[in-house]
């Protein structure tokens, strides 16, 4: 499943999925989210290169993984 905002590159963060153009792992975004919308604002504040679509892409990526 292709996600245009998610990148997997063995040279970046050991091949973990990251938000394209950053070193921010999808896993980090998902851990911080924890299902609380207010956390989105904090993630964007902590990682100024991210936009809301990056957070949504991380969630969609993880959803695709869970469906196999």
VEXKELO-241345 format. One record per residue: x, y, z of N, C-alpha, C in turn; residue in one letter. Coordinates in Angstrom, 3 decimals. Atoms other than C-alpha are relative to their C-alpha. Example, Ala and Ser with C-alpha at 12.3 -4.5 7.8 and 13.67 -1.06 7.14 Angstrom:
! residues 2
REC   n_east  n_north     n_up  ca_east ca_north    ca_up   c_east  c_north     c_up residuo
REC    0.890   -1.190    0.000   12.300   -4.500    7.800    0.900    1.200    0.000       a
REC   -0.820   -1.190   -0.060   13.670   -1.060    7.140   -0.770    1.090    0.730       s
END
This chain:
! residues 68
REC   n_east  n_north     n_up  ca_east ca_north    ca_up   c_east  c_north     c_up residuo
REC    0.854   -1.176    0.000    0.000    0.000    0.000    0.899    1.237    0.000       x
REC   -0.835   -1.191    0.124    1.562    3.298   -1.103   -0.625    1.168    0.766       x
REC    0.399   -1.210   -0.716    1.363    6.395    1.070    0.972    1.086   -0.410       x
REC   -0.892   -1.023    0.541    2.733    9.518   -0.566    0.691    0.825    1.073       x
REC   -0.613   -0.799   -1.057    3.510   11.207    2.769    0.884   -0.839    0.928       x
REC   -0.792    0.906   -0.832    5.231    8.155    4.306    1.149   -0.544   -0.837       x
REC   -1.196    0.479    0.695    8.748    7.073    3.377    0.653   -1.111    0.820       x
REC   -0.780    1.070   -0.636   10.626    3.865    4.142    1.306   -0.100   -0.766       x
REC   -1.320   -0.032    0.619   14.335    4.122    3.446    0.992   -0.565    1.014       x
REC   -0.929    0.590   -0.965   16.998    1.919    5.063    1.068    0.977    0.500       x
REC   -1.001   -0.994   -0.402   19.264    4.990    5.251   -0.557    1.021    1.001       x
REC    0.634   -0.968   -0.906   16.759    6.949    7.385   -0.647   -0.755    1.151       x
REC    0.561    0.594   -1.220   15.977    5.896   10.958   -0.036   -1.531   -0.062       x
REC   -0.117    1.457    0.055   17.072    2.326   10.231   -1.103   -0.677   -0.789       x
REC    1.040    0.585    0.830   14.303    1.799    7.693   -1.397    0.066    0.587       x
REC    1.342   -0.163   -0.568   11.418    2.683   10.009   -0.802    0.947   -0.885       x
REC    0.827   -0.948    0.745    8.476    4.383    8.285    0.060    1.376    0.665       x
REC   -0.076   -1.374   -0.494    8.856    8.167    8.646   -0.884    0.886   -0.863       x
REC    0.679   -0.997    0.806    6.998   11.244    7.491    1.002    0.461   -1.060       x
REC   -0.897   -0.316    1.122    8.496   11.956    4.048    0.676    1.360    0.207       x
REC   -0.776   -1.233   -0.102   11.244   14.568    4.114    0.413    0.357    1.417       x
REC   -0.376   -0.244   -1.400   11.738   14.281    7.887    0.638   -1.262    0.563       x
REC   -0.472    1.172   -0.731   13.236   11.927   10.416   -0.996   -0.313    1.130       x
REC    1.041    0.219   -1.003    9.948   11.785   12.367   -0.675   -1.331   -0.294       x
REC    0.601    1.317    0.234    8.896    8.139   12.696   -1.525    0.017    0.152       x
REC    1.443    0.178   -0.096    5.261    7.215   12.105   -0.353   -0.489    1.398       x
REC    0.231    0.565   -1.332    5.457    5.247   15.342   -0.059    1.092    1.069       x
REC   -0.023   -1.089   -0.969    6.309    8.413   17.305   -1.297    0.802   -0.064       x
REC    1.239   -0.760    0.171    3.340   10.301   15.869   -1.176   -0.770    0.602       x
REC    1.112    0.812   -0.498    0.981    7.427   16.675    0.024   -0.133    1.522       x
REC   -0.112    0.105   -1.463    2.318    6.999   20.220   -0.480    1.279    0.664       x
REC    0.375   -1.282   -0.592    1.874   10.703   20.905   -1.496    0.277   -0.146       x
REC    1.421   -0.273    0.236   -1.633   10.787   19.449   -0.880   -0.582    1.084       x
REC    0.791    0.645   -1.038   -3.178    8.276   21.772   -1.490    0.281   -0.108       x
REC    1.424   -0.213    0.200   -6.570    9.160   20.289   -0.545    1.332    0.483       x
REC    0.478   -1.284   -0.508   -6.726   12.681   21.733    0.264    1.104   -1.021       x
REC   -0.182   -1.051    1.003   -7.324   15.493   19.199    0.911    1.137    0.468       x
REC   -0.848   -1.102   -0.482   -5.582   18.066   21.430    1.480   -0.331   -0.159       x
REC   -1.394    0.423    0.154   -2.392   16.032   21.079    0.508    0.364   -1.387       x
REC   -0.418   -0.370    1.358   -2.356   16.791   17.349    0.677    1.362   -0.003       x
REC   -0.591   -1.344   -0.060   -1.680   20.443   18.099    1.380   -0.044    0.625       x
REC   -1.296    0.101   -0.669    1.152   19.483   20.418    1.035   -0.640   -0.917       x
REC   -0.925    0.644    0.940    2.721   17.172   17.821    0.453    1.023   -1.046       x
REC   -0.356   -1.006    1.005    2.585   19.970   15.241    0.916    1.066    0.596       x
REC   -0.867   -0.979   -0.659    4.153   22.372   17.753    1.395   -0.578    0.243       x
REC   -1.281    0.653   -0.281    6.888   19.869   18.659    0.806   -0.278   -1.269       x
REC   -0.647    0.361    1.272    7.644   19.057   15.008   -0.494    0.964   -1.081       x
REC    0.514   -1.045    0.873    7.207   22.269   12.986    0.003   -0.332   -1.492       x
REC   -0.005    0.378    1.414    7.961   20.569    9.661   -1.214   -0.844   -0.375       x
REC    1.174    0.819    0.272    4.835   18.421   10.009   -1.235    0.875   -0.193       x
REC    1.317   -0.623    0.164    1.347   19.379    8.883   -1.049   -1.045    0.361       x
REC    1.060    0.909   -0.411   -1.998   17.869    9.813   -0.126   -1.193   -0.949       x
REC    0.062    1.114    0.950   -1.981   15.765    6.627    1.063   -1.059    0.291       x
REC   -1.028    0.978   -0.377    1.244   14.122    7.866   -0.513   -0.896    1.129       x
REC    0.554    0.782   -1.109   -0.507   13.036   11.054   -1.060   -0.959   -0.529       x
REC    1.029    0.869    0.587   -3.450   11.714    9.073    0.632   -1.132   -0.804       x
REC   -0.690    1.035    0.782   -1.042    9.854    6.770    0.580   -1.073    0.911       x
REC   -0.538    0.970   -0.964    0.627    8.217    9.777   -1.104   -0.916    0.504       x
REC    1.119    0.801   -0.482   -2.761    7.073   11.031   -0.482   -0.964   -1.101       x
REC    0.438    0.862    1.114   -3.767    5.726    7.590    0.999   -1.115   -0.256       x
REC   -1.046    0.993    0.189   -0.430    3.954    7.246   -0.149   -1.110    1.029       x
REC    0.141    0.990   -1.058   -0.885    2.237   10.596   -1.265   -0.825   -0.182       x
REC    1.235    0.733    0.260   -4.463    1.328    9.719    0.171   -1.028   -1.088       x
REC   -0.268    0.944    1.086   -3.251   -0.319    6.522    0.816   -1.173    0.476       x
REC   -0.822    1.085   -0.540   -0.695   -2.348    8.458   -0.858   -0.971    0.810       x
REC    0.804    0.858   -0.870   -3.299   -3.633   10.897   -0.965   -0.866   -0.804       x
REC    0.895    0.800    0.837   -5.482   -4.879    8.034    0.767   -1.047   -0.800       x
REC   -0.833    0.991    0.665   -2.540   -6.816    6.607    0.106    0.254   -1.426       x
END
